[in-house]
Amino acid sequence: MQFQNTRARQRSSSSDSLERVARLASGSAVVIFSSSSCCMCHAMKRLFCELGVSSMVYELDQDPNGKGMEKALSKLIGNSPAIPVVFIGGELIGSMDRVMTSHINGTLVPLLKEAGALWL
Protein backbone atom coordinates (compact mmCIF):
# COMPACT_ATOMS: atom_id res chain seq x y z
CA MET A 1 0.00 0.00 0.00
CA GLN A 2 2.81 2.42 0.89
CA PHE A 3 4.47 1.81 -2.50
CA GLN A 4 1.22 2.57 -4.35
CA ASN A 5 0.74 5.83 -2.42
CA THR A 6 4.30 6.89 -3.23
CA ARG A 7 3.80 6.13 -6.94
CA ALA A 8 0.53 8.08 -6.96
CA ARG A 9 2.23 11.11 -5.36
CA GLN A 10 5.06 10.94 -7.90
CA ARG A 11 2.58 10.88 -10.80
CA SER A 12 0.68 13.80 -9.29
CA SER A 13 3.87 15.78 -8.72
CA SER A 14 5.03 15.05 -12.27
CA SER A 15 1.67 16.14 -13.64
CA ASP A 16 1.77 19.33 -11.54
CA SER A 17 5.27 20.12 -12.84
CA LEU A 18 4.20 19.55 -16.44
CA GLU A 19 1.16 21.80 -15.95
CA ARG A 20 3.38 24.49 -14.42
CA VAL A 21 5.81 24.29 -17.34
CA ALA A 22 2.90 24.64 -19.79
CA ARG A 23 1.47 27.60 -17.89
CA LEU A 24 4.82 29.40 -17.67
CA ALA A 25 5.68 28.61 -21.30
CA SER A 26 2.52 30.29 -22.53
CA GLY A 27 2.99 33.40 -20.39
CA SER A 28 5.39 35.24 -22.70
CA ALA A 29 6.35 35.32 -26.38
CA VAL A 30 9.72 33.69 -25.62
CA VAL A 31 10.35 31.56 -22.55
CA ILE A 32 13.67 29.98 -21.65
CA PHE A 33 14.00 27.35 -18.94
CA SER A 34 17.56 27.64 -17.75
CA SER A 35 20.07 27.10 -14.96
CA SER A 36 22.10 30.04 -13.71
CA SER A 37 25.36 28.07 -13.79
CA CYS A 38 24.93 26.44 -17.22
CA CYS A 39 27.18 27.79 -19.99
CA MET A 40 24.83 26.56 -22.73
CA CYS A 41 21.95 28.34 -21.02
CA HIS A 42 24.00 31.53 -20.93
CA ALA A 43 24.71 31.19 -24.66
CA MET A 44 21.00 30.69 -25.35
CA LYS A 45 20.00 33.76 -23.33
CA ARG A 46 22.74 35.77 -25.06
CA LEU A 47 21.51 34.73 -28.52
CA PHE A 48 18.00 36.02 -27.86
CA CYS A 49 19.34 39.18 -26.27
CA GLU A 50 21.52 39.89 -29.32
CA LEU A 51 18.52 39.32 -31.58
CA GLY A 52 16.70 42.03 -29.61
CA VAL A 53 14.26 39.66 -27.95
CA SER A 54 13.15 40.20 -24.39
CA SER A 55 12.64 36.65 -23.17
CA MET A 56 11.21 35.42 -19.90
CA VAL A 57 13.86 33.28 -18.20
CA TYR A 58 13.12 30.74 -15.47
CA GLU A 59 16.25 29.67 -13.61
CA LEU A 60 15.31 26.18 -12.46
CA ASP A 61 18.19 25.94 -10.00
CA GLN A 62 16.69 28.90 -8.13
CA ASP A 63 13.13 27.59 -8.07
CA PRO A 64 11.94 25.31 -5.24
CA ASN A 65 10.09 23.21 -7.82
CA GLY A 66 12.92 23.39 -10.36
CA LYS A 67 13.91 19.72 -10.21
CA GLY A 68 10.37 18.61 -10.94
CA MET A 69 10.08 21.05 -13.84
CA GLU A 70 13.45 19.87 -15.17
CA LYS A 71 12.17 16.27 -15.15
CA ALA A 72 8.99 17.37 -16.94
CA LEU A 73 11.03 19.22 -19.58
CA SER A 74 13.25 16.17 -20.02
CA LYS A 75 10.16 14.08 -20.77
CA LEU A 76 8.95 16.66 -23.29
CA ILE A 77 12.16 16.79 -25.29
CA GLY A 78 13.27 13.19 -25.01
CA ASN A 79 16.87 12.22 -24.37
CA SER A 80 18.35 15.70 -24.86
CA PRO A 81 19.67 17.59 -21.85
CA ALA A 82 16.69 19.08 -20.05
CA ILE A 83 18.04 22.62 -20.15
CA PRO A 84 18.13 25.04 -21.81
CA VAL A 85 14.68 24.62 -23.32
CA VAL A 86 12.95 27.30 -25.37
CA PHE A 87 9.27 27.95 -26.05
CA ILE A 88 8.23 30.53 -28.63
CA GLY A 89 4.61 31.60 -28.76
CA GLY A 90 3.80 28.89 -26.23
CA GLU A 91 5.13 26.18 -28.56
CA LEU A 92 8.05 23.97 -27.65
CA ILE A 93 11.02 24.70 -29.90
CA GLY A 94 13.49 22.49 -28.05
CA SER A 95 16.94 22.61 -26.61
CA MET A 96 20.11 24.32 -27.79
CA ASP A 97 20.61 22.18 -30.91
CA ARG A 98 17.10 22.83 -32.25
CA VAL A 99 17.27 26.57 -31.57
CA MET A 100 20.71 26.93 -33.17
CA THR A 101 19.60 24.91 -36.20
CA SER A 102 16.58 27.21 -36.59
CA HIS A 103 18.83 30.25 -36.24
CA ILE A 104 21.33 29.01 -38.82
CA ASN A 105 18.74 27.93 -41.39
CA GLY A 106 16.83 31.21 -41.05
CA THR A 107 13.60 29.98 -39.51
CA LEU A 108 14.12 31.40 -36.00
CA VAL A 109 13.51 35.08 -36.79
CA PRO A 110 10.19 34.43 -38.60
CA LEU A 111 9.05 32.37 -35.58
CA LEU A 112 9.96 35.24 -33.28
CA LYS A 113 8.10 37.74 -35.48
CA GLU A 114 5.04 35.51 -35.62
CA ALA A 115 5.02 35.24 -31.81
CA GLY A 116 5.31 39.02 -31.43
CA ALA A 117 8.80 38.88 -29.93
CA LEU A 118 10.36 40.87 -32.82
CA TRP A 119 8.84 43.74 -34.74
CA LEU A 120 11.51 44.45 -37.35
N, C-alpha and C positions, 0 to 999 in steps of 0.2 A: 504494500500500500504506500509506504514512504517513497519508494522509487517512482511510482506512478504520479504522486503529487509533485515530486521534483521535476519530472519530465513535463508535466502540465504547466508548471511555473516557467520553465525554460521556453516552452512554445509561446506562452503569453508574453514573456519578456521580449522574445525575438520578434513577435508580431508588433508589440508596442514600439520597438526600435525601428522597424521597417515603416510603420505608420508615421513616426516622427521624422524619419529621413524624407519621406514623401511630402510631408507638410512643409518642412524646411526648404526642400528643393523647389517647391512651387511658389515660394514667398518672394522671389526676386528673379530678375531676368537671367542672371548668371550666379550660380551657387557653386562654391568649391568646398568640398569636405577635405580637410587638411590636418596636418600635425605641425606644431610650431617648430619642431626640431628636424623636420624632413627636408632634405635638400631638393628633392624632386617637387615637393609641394611649393617650396620657395620659387623654383623655376616656373611652375604653373601660374602662381600668383603674379609673378613678374611679367609673364607673357601677356596676361589680360590687362595688366596695368599699362604696359607699353602700347597695347592696342587702343588704349583710351577707355577701357571698360571698367566700370565700378562694380566689382563683384562682391557678393556677400560671402564671407569666408567663415566657416565653422571649424575651429581648431579642436579636434576630437580629443586631444590629450589634455585639454583644459576643461572639458565637459564631464560632469559626473556620470553621464550616460554614454560617454564616448566609446567605450569598448563595445557596448551593445550595438551602437550605430555602425561601428567599424565592421562588426560581424555581419550586420544586415547589408552593408555596402558590398562586402566580399561575396555574399550570396548573389547579389544583383549582377556583379560583373564577372563572376566565374573565378577562375584561378589566378587572375591578375592580382597584384598587390592592392589592398583595399583603399589605399590613399596614395596620391590625390585622386579624387573623383569629381567630375564636373557635370553639372546639369545646366542646360541652356533652355530657357523658356519652359522649365518644368520637366524637360525630357532628358533622360540619361544620355550623355555623350560618351562617357567612359573615363578611363584613366589616362595617364600621361601619353601613352603610345597612340591612342585614338585621337586625342586632342591635337597632338603634334602632326599626325597624318592629315587631319582636317586642315590644319594651318598651312602645311606645305602644299597640299593639293588645291588650296584656294576655296575650300567649302566652309571654313570656319567663319570668316567675316560675313558672308550672306546669312548664316545661322544667327549670328549676333545681331545683325540688322533686323531680321525677321522677329527676333525676340524683343526688340526695342532696347537693346544694350548699346547699340551704335546708331548714330544718326547720319554720319557722313559716308 
